[in-house]
């Protein structure tokens, strides 16, 4: 399950500045919705066959995310129109669903997750509220909850998880991998319930005796840099440590995915029963390529979507502070590390079933050790589908 730092310490000024303005509205604005376009052709070079979703998709496409707005959600915010309105009360933002600047005739609602859901899972929320079409769910979460709340992933905007274990590079100059740093520090500290750490233990990468499940999200390297490594995100903590008000810390890290634990992170999933509904399938056929192309467009020019992300966080007014520097760094790292990429082929957004099969084989014993009841006969095709993906979309 995705966990973010719940304690945000002060960093450099740019990091804590939320944008004061954008081209869109806030909860106090009343902006006229964009006019709808019926049956218009898709913009040149786009993947979608038409920009018209009226009568094809629900009047409001609801996406349940797993955290507050951030660059990792860029594809979804790329589809949000400039007439958006964010609400602190519902911790959601709603506006016209647009594709490459063209209205589609339907609305888009993006709901915050994590603490905004009371830390309930996205999967459980999807089964509680049938209005939710898409949820941000990783492959390991799908497996964990599949027995009672099955979901199928229909598009993967990110190919690789940004989850890392990090350490103070200055104090551990010879450590290059998680296995290396695990030999040098006293503890590897993570949030409780993190399945990937059980994999690292079972694979012999991290000694069980060194695992500490009491991580609180604080910048612990500032006080225990020589004796501890901790979890984080390649798109966030290394940059934050480099811009501490108390002095920069140069961190080393390794992606969890580079150890062999390779779930698809934040895939857009639907309830399994949705795939048997012809109307929903028709919507997915039209909408999934839009999400693919939106990720490509966001990676090329994130300015408009980032402004919406930053302004929406400002309306929510929570502990989660997110500014232009955060968003810019995150996208830079997503591209540099292959988090946004075409994967093993020339398509962005599809699933490698061989990779999913390998992951299931590794994950089932881990879940068994956690006393999680997972069907040992589950196949990749139970968890993911490429039937709605446009194979011509690439970055």
C-alpha positions in Angstrom: 0.0 0.0 0.0 1.2 3.5 -0.8 2.2 5.5 2.3 3.4 9.1 2.2 5.3 11.1 4.8 2.7 12.2 7.3 5.1 14.6 9.0 6.3 17.4 6.8 9.3 19.3 8.2 10.3 22.7 6.9 12.5 22.8 3.8 13.7 25.6 1.6 11.2 28.4 0.8 10.4 27.2 -2.7 9.4 23.8 -1.4 6.6 25.1 0.8 5.2 27.7 -1.5 1.8 26.8 -2.9 0.9 28.6 -6.0 -1.4 31.5 -5.4 -3.0 31.5 -8.8 -3.7 29.4 -11.9 -5.9 29.4 -14.9 -8.6 27.5 -13.1 -11.0 28.2 -10.2 -11.1 27.3 -6.5 -13.9 26.5 -4.2 -14.8 30.1 -4.0 -15.0 30.7 -7.7 -17.9 30.2 -10.1 -16.5 29.6 -13.6 -18.7 28.8 -16.5 -18.2 25.2 -17.7 -16.6 24.8 -21.1 -18.9 24.2 -24.0 -19.2 20.6 -25.1 -18.3 19.3 -28.5 -20.3 16.5 -30.1 -18.7 14.1 -32.5 -15.6 16.2 -33.2 -12.5 14.6 -34.4 -9.6 14.1 -32.0 -6.7 16.6 -32.1 -4.0 15.8 -34.6 -1.6 13.1 -33.4 -3.8 12.0 -30.5 -4.7 8.4 -29.7 -8.4 8.9 -29.1 -10.7 8.3 -32.1 -13.0 11.1 -30.9 -13.2 13.7 -28.2 -16.9 13.2 -27.7 -17.7 11.1 -24.6 -21.3 12.4 -24.1 -23.5 9.3 -23.9 -20.5 7.0 -24.0 -19.2 7.6 -20.5 -21.0 8.7 -17.3 -21.9 12.4 -17.2 -19.2 12.6 -14.5 -16.1 10.4 -14.6 -15.0 9.9 -11.0 -11.4 9.0 -10.3 -10.4 8.0 -6.7 -6.7 8.7 -6.2 -4.5 7.3 -3.4 -3.1 10.6 -2.1 -3.3 14.3 -2.3 -2.6 15.9 -5.7 0.9 15.5 -6.9 2.9 15.2 -10.1 2.6 11.4 -10.0 -1.1 12.0 -10.8 -0.2 14.3 -13.8 -2.0 12.3 -16.5 -5.3 12.7 -14.6 -4.9 16.4 -14.0 -3.9 16.9 -17.6 -7.5 15.9 -18.4 -9.0 18.5 -16.0 -10.5 21.6 -17.6 -9.7 25.2 -16.7 -13.2 25.6 -15.3 -12.3 23.3 -12.3 -13.5 24.0 -8.8 -11.8 22.4 -5.8 -13.7 21.8 -2.5 -12.0 21.5 0.9 -15.1 19.9 2.3 -15.2 17.0 -0.1 -11.4 17.0 -0.8 -12.1 16.7 -4.5 -11.9 18.8 -7.6 -14.4 18.8 -10.5 -14.4 20.4 -13.9 -14.9 19.6 -17.6 -13.0 16.6 -18.9 -10.9 17.9 -21.7 -8.5 16.1 -24.1 -5.7 18.1 -25.6 -7.7 21.3 -25.0 -10.9 19.9 -26.5 -14.1 19.5 -24.4 -15.5 16.0 -24.3 -19.0 16.7 -23.1 -18.6 15.1 -19.6 -17.2 16.2 -16.3 -14.2 14.9 -14.4 -14.0 14.5 -10.6 -10.7 13.7 -9.0 -10.9 12.7 -5.3 -8.0 12.8 -2.9 -7.0 9.6 -1.1 -4.8 8.6 1.8 -5.7 10.7 4.9 -8.5 12.3 2.9 -10.1 8.8 3.0 -9.3 8.3 6.6 -6.6 6.0 5.3 -9.2 3.6 4.0 -8.0 1.7 0.9 -9.0 2.9 -2.6 -10.3 -0.6 -3.4 -12.7 -0.6 -0.4 -13.9 2.9 -1.4 -14.6 1.7 -4.9 -16.8 -1.1 -3.6 -18.5 1.3 -1.3 -19.3 4.0 -3.9 -20.4 2.8 -7.4 -20.0 6.3 -8.8 -16.2 5.7 -8.8 -15.1 4.5 -12.2 -11.3 4.5 -11.8 -9.2 3.9 -8.7 -5.4 4.3 -8.3 -4.3 0.9 -7.2 -1.0 -1.0 -7.4 -0.6 -4.6 -8.4 0.2 -5.8 -4.8 -2.9 -4.1 -3.5 -5.0 -5.8 -6.2 -3.7 -9.1 -5.1 -4.2 -8.5 -1.4 -7.9 -7.6 -1.8 -8.8 -9.6 -4.8 -10.7 -12.4 -3.0 -13.4 -10.1 -1.7 -13.0 -6.9 -3.8 -11.6 -7.9 -7.2 -10.3 -5.2 -9.5 -8.8 -5.2 -13.0 -6.2 -2.7 -14.1 -6.9 -1.1 -17.5 -4.0 1.3 -18.0 -0.7 1.9 -16.3 0.4 5.6 -16.6 3.6 4.7 -14.7 5.7 1.7 -15.5 7.8 1.7 -12.4 7.2 2.5 -8.7 9.1 5.4 -7.2 9.4 3.6 -3.8 12.9 3.5 -2.5 15.1 2.8 0.5 17.4 5.7 1.1 20.4 6.6 3.2 23.0 9.3 3.9 25.5 8.9 1.1 28.2 10.9 2.8 28.2 8.6 5.8 27.9 5.5 3.7 30.0 6.2 0.5 30.4 2.6 -0.5 26.7 1.6 -0.3 25.1 1.3 -3.7 22.2 -1.0 -3.1 19.6 -1.8 -0.4 21.6 -5.0 0.4 24.8 -2.9 0.9 23.2 -0.4 3.2 21.4 -3.1 5.2 24.8 -4.4 6.2 26.0 -1.0 7.4 23.1 0.5 9.4 21.4 -0.6 12.6 17.9 -0.3 11.3 15.9 0.0 8.0 12.7 1.8 9.1 9.5 1.7 7.1 5.7 2.2 7.7 3.9 -0.8 9.2 2.1 -2.9 6.7 4.5 -2.4 3.8 4.5 -5.7 1.9 7.6 -4.9 -0.1 9.7 -5.1 3.1 8.5 -8.6 3.7 9.7 -9.4 0.2 13.1 -7.8 0.9 13.4 -9.9 4.0 12.3 -13.2 2.3 14.8 -12.5 -0.5 17.6 -12.1 1.9 18.2 -8.4 1.0 17.3 -7.0 4.4 17.9 -8.9 7.7 14.6 -9.3 9.6 16.2 -8.2 12.8 17.0 -4.8 11.3 13.5 -3.9 10.2 11.8 -1.2 12.1 8.1 -0.7 11.3 7.7 2.6 13.3 8.6 5.1 10.7 6.6 8.3 11.1 7.6 10.1 8.0 10.1 12.4 9.6 13.5 13.3 8.2 15.3 10.9 10.4 18.6 11.1 8.6 19.1 14.6 10.2 19.6 12.9 13.6 20.5 9.3 12.8 22.2 9.4 9.4 25.0 6.9 10.1 22.8 4.3 11.7 19.5 4.2 9.8 18.1 3.9 6.3 14.4 4.5 5.6 11.7 4.3 3.0 10.8 7.1 0.7 10.0 8.1 -2.9 12.7 8.8 -5.5 10.5 11.7 -6.7 10.4 13.4 -3.3 12.8 12.7 -0.4 16.1 13.0 -2.2 15.2 16.5 -3.3 13.8 17.4 0.1 16.9 16.3 1.9 19.0 18.4 -0.5 17.0 21.5 0.4 16.7 21.3 4.2 16.9 24.6 6.0 19.2 22.9 8.5 21.7 21.9 5.7 21.7 19.7 2.7 22.0 15.9 3.0 23.2 14.0 0.0 21.3 10.7 -0.1 21.9 7.4 -1.8 19.0 5.2 -2.7 17.8 2.1 -4.7 14.4 1.7 -6.2 12.5 -1.3 -4.7 11.6 -2.3 -8.3 15.3 -2.8 -9.0 15.4 -5.6 -6.4 12.9 -7.7 -8.3 9.6 -6.5 -6.7 7.9 -4.9 -9.6 4.2 -4.1 -9.2 2.6 -1.6 -11.5 2.1 1.5 -9.3 -1.0 3.6 -9.3 -2.6 1.8 -12.2 -6.1 2.8 -13.1 -8.3 -0.1 -12.1 -12.0 -0.8 -12.3 -14.2 -3.2 -10.4 -14.1 -6.6 -12.1 -17.8 -6.6 -12.6 -17.5 -3.4 -14.6 -15.9 -5.2 -17.5 -19.0 -7.3 -18.0 -21.1 -4.2 -18.6 -21.1 -3.2 -22.3 -21.7 0.5 -21.6 -18.7 0.6 -19.3 -16.5 -1.3 -21.8 -17.5 1.3 -24.4 -16.5 4.1 -22.2 -13.1 2.5 -21.4 -12.4 2.0 -25.1 -12.8 5.7 -25.6 -11.3 7.0 -22.4 -8.2 4.7 -21.7 -6.3 6.1 -24.8 -7.0 9.6 -23.5 -5.3 8.7 -20.2 -2.4 7.3 -22.2 -2.0 10.3 -24.3 -2.5 12.6 -21.3 0.5 11.1 -19.6 2.6 11.7 -22.8 1.3 15.3 -23.0 2.0 15.9 -19.3 5.5 14.7 -19.5 6.2 17.1 -22.4 4.5 20.1 -20.9 3.3 19.9 -17.3 2.8 23.6 -16.7 -1.0 23.7 -16.9 -1.7 20.5 -15.0 0.9 21.4 -12.3 -0.9 24.7 -11.7 -4.1 22.8 -11.1 -2.4 20.4 -8.8 -0.7 23.1 -6.8 -3.8 25.3 -6.5 -6.0 22.4 -5.6 -3.7 21.5 -2.7 -3.8 25.1 -1.6 -7.6 24.9 -1.4 -7.4 21.6 0.6 -5.1 23.4 3.1 -3.7 20.2 4.8 -0.3 19.3 6.1 0.5 18.2 2.5 2.4 21.2 1.1 3.2 21.1 -2.6 4.7 23.8 -4.8 6.3 24.3 -8.2 9.7 23.0 -7.1 8.2 19.7 -5.8 6.2 19.1 -9.0 9.2 20.0 -11.3 11.6 17.7 -9.4 9.1 14.9 -9.4 8.5 14.9 -13.1 12.2 15.2 -13.8 12.9 12.1 -11.7 9.9 10.2 -13.1 11.4 10.6 -16.6 15.0 10.1 -15.6 14.3 6.8 -13.7 11.9 5.3 -16.2 8.9 5.7 -13.9 7.1 7.3 -16.9 8.2 5.2 -19.8 7.1 2.8 -22.5 8.0 -0.2 -20.5 9.3 -3.3 -22.3 7.9 -2.3 -25.7 7.0 0.9 -27.6 3.7 1.5 -25.8 3.0 3.7 -22.8 0.3 2.4 -20.5 0.0 -1.3 -21.3 0.9 -4.2 -19.1 3.5 -6.9 -19.6 1.7 -10.0 -18.6 4.9 -12.0 -18.1 6.0 -9.3 -15.6 2.7 -9.6 -13.8 3.0 -13.4 -13.8 6.4 -13.2 -12.2 5.2 -10.7 -9.7 2.3 -12.9 -8.6 4.6 -15.8 -8.1 6.8 -13.7 -5.8 4.0 -12.0 -4.0 1.8 -15.0 -3.1 4.4 -16.5 -0.7 4.9 -13.1 0.9 1.2 -12.6 1.5 1.0 -16.1 2.9 3.7 -15.2 5.4 1.5 -12.2 6.4 -1.5 -14.6 6.8 -3.3 -12.9 3.8 -5.5 -15.3 2.0 -4.6 -15.0 -1.7 -5.9 -17.4 -4.4 -2.7 -19.3 -5.6 -4.4 -19.8 -9.0 -4.7 -16.1 -9.9 -3.3 -15.3 -13.3 -2.0 -12.1 -14.8 -5.2 -11.9 -16.9 -7.3 -11.8 -13.7 -5.5 -8.6 -12.7 -4.7 -6.7 -15.8 -6.0 -6.2 -19.4 -4.7 -4.5 -22.5 -8.0 -4.7 -24.3 -8.6 -0.9 -24.1 -5.0 0.2 -24.6 -4.0 2.0 -27.8 -0.6 0.5 -28.8 0.3 3.5 -30.9 0.7 5.8 -27.9 4.3 6.2 -26.7 6.6 8.7 -25.1 
